[in-house]
Amino acid sequence: MRFGAMMPADAGITPTTWSGRSWLFALGFFMLFLYAFLYVFIVAQPLDLNIEDA
């Protein structure tokens, strides 16, 4: 990876800001996935969808 191309000095973009944004994006995506997982296995169970039968 060429860090010189990623962070021009005049743009004010540092690897810390990029890593911070990527971590926030990854954390947000993980929490959305976890929320969907909990929704399916906790909220959808009493709805009698017969997930185990499929």
WONORWO-V312881 format. One record per pair of residues at least 6 apart in sequence whose ideal C-beta (glycine too) atoms are under 6 Angstrom apart, sorted by the first residue. I is the first residue (numbers start at 0). J is the second residue. If there is no record, write none. Layout:
BEGIN
I_J / I_J
END
This chain:
BEGIN
6_12 / 6_13
END
